[in-house]
Amino acid sequence: MTKKKSLKDAYSLKTPEDSINLYKTWASTYDDDFAQQNDYRSPIEIAKYFEKYSNDENTPILDVGAGTGLIGECLNLDSKEIDAIDISPEMLKIATTKNCYSKIIEADLSKGLSINDNHYGAIVSAGTFTYGHVGPNVLDELIRVTRPGGLFVFTVHSKLFNKAGFDKKLLEIKKSISEPIFHKVDAYGNNPDIDHGSDQVIITVFRKR
Ligand SMILES: C[S@@+](CC[C@H](N)C(=O)[O-])C[C@H]1O[C@@H](n2cnc3c(N)ncnc32)[C@H](O)[C@@H]1O
């Protein structure tokens, strides 16, 4: 029997290949044994803040590190289109079953993306800018593929915000973005994990100039 995956497994990843391997075996149970059991709140919070800050122009949307598509499920999109991008084909296969994504893109975010400049009207992301996953430099490529005026709403693990250099990155790109707005929220409603159950994320919001 495969051992149940934990945040410790996810946070100790080192390379994109490690992500592929972990999520390959986690994909089929992720929604139940991780999201539902721990009342994982980040995708709901992202949907809430996207609704607060977005306008009719913020489409199409790119869900970055979309995983099994929890943000797509939480967003109430009548007139907007959303695409999913992730490195794990197994996670994306589950996302496809949610029937909310227009396009599924399998790609490594740490490399250049085969997406035209100024294509997206919004970027959303939950649980991807975290330990062992994706760092602040990915923002350069995401800004490139986003239109001027495009909205960014994404979580960054609170303990990693300064440690991984998100603070410095936002200063470095400040001419390309509006003044960021931050909301600190709990990542889980009910997670018994002693080390990470009370983790918080910083929802970071800005627009590309
Ligand atoms: C914790 S999951 C979050 C999934 C989903 N957004 C959610 O909130 O449930 C992190 C996701 O990031 C993806 N990921 C990790 N490294 C990546 C990379 N270099 N490029 C693209 N996706 C990556 C993983 O495959 C995984 O699906």
The ligand as an SDF file (V2000), in Angstrom:
LIG
                    3D

 27 29  0  0  0  0  0  0  0  0999 V2000
    0.2980   22.0220   -3.5930 C   0  0  0  0  0  0  0  0  0  0  0  0
   -0.0970   21.7850   -5.2640 S   0  0  0  0  0  0  0  0  0  0  0  0
   -1.3230   23.0510   -5.4780 C   0  0  0  0  0  0  0  0  0  0  0  0
   -2.3230   22.6790   -6.5300 C   0  0  0  0  0  0  0  0  0  0  0  0
   -3.5390   23.5910   -6.5840 C   0  0  0  0  0  0  0  0  0  0  0  0
   -3.2010   24.9110   -7.0260 N   0  0  0  0  0  0  0  0  0  0  0  0
   -4.1990   23.6310   -5.2280 C   0  0  0  0  0  0  0  0  0  0  0  0
   -4.2180   24.7090   -4.5810 O   0  0  0  0  0  0  0  0  0  0  0  0
   -4.7020   22.5810   -4.8020 O   0  0  0  0  0  0  0  0  0  0  0  0
    1.3050   22.4660   -6.1300 C   0  0  0  0  0  0  0  0  0  0  0  0
    1.2730   22.2510   -7.6340 C   0  0  0  0  0  0  0  0  0  0  0  0
    2.4140   22.9040   -8.2060 O   0  0  0  0  0  0  0  0  0  0  0  0
    2.8710   22.1150   -9.2770 C   0  0  0  0  0  0  0  0  0  0  0  0
    4.2810   22.4340   -9.5660 N   0  0  0  0  0  0  0  0  0  0  0  0
    5.3580   22.2760   -8.7480 C   0  0  0  0  0  0  0  0  0  0  0  0
    6.4790   22.6780   -9.3710 N   0  0  0  0  0  0  0  0  0  0  0  0
    6.1070   23.0900  -10.6090 C   0  0  0  0  0  0  0  0  0  0  0  0
    6.8110   23.6290  -11.7300 C   0  0  0  0  0  0  0  0  0  0  0  0
    8.1400   23.7980  -11.7060 N   0  0  0  0  0  0  0  0  0  0  0  0
    6.1100   23.9440  -12.8450 N   0  0  0  0  0  0  0  0  0  0  0  0
    4.7560   23.7670  -12.8910 C   0  0  0  0  0  0  0  0  0  0  0  0
    4.0290   23.2890  -11.8660 N   0  0  0  0  0  0  0  0  0  0  0  0
    4.6980   22.9520  -10.7320 C   0  0  0  0  0  0  0  0  0  0  0  0
    2.6900   20.6810   -8.7720 C   0  0  0  0  0  0  0  0  0  0  0  0
    2.7000   19.7410   -9.8200 O   0  0  0  0  0  0  0  0  0  0  0  0
    1.3610   20.7810   -8.0330 C   0  0  0  0  0  0  0  0  0  0  0  0
    0.2750   20.4380   -8.8450 O   0  0  0  0  0  0  0  0  0  0  0  0
  1  2  1  0
  2  3  1  0
  2 10  1  0
  3  4  1  0
  4  5  1  0
  5  6  1  0
  5  7  1  0
  7  8  2  0
  7  9  1  0
 10 11  1  0
 11 12  1  0
 11 26  1  0
 12 13  1  0
 13 14  1  0
 13 24  1  0
 14 15  1  0
 14 23  1  0
 15 16  2  0
 16 17  1  0
 17 18  1  0
 17 23  2  0
 18 19  1  0
 18 20  2  0
 20 21  1  0
 21 22  2  0
 22 23  1  0
 24 25  1  0
 24 26  1  0
 26 27  1  0
M  CHG  2   2   1   9  -1
M  END
$$$$
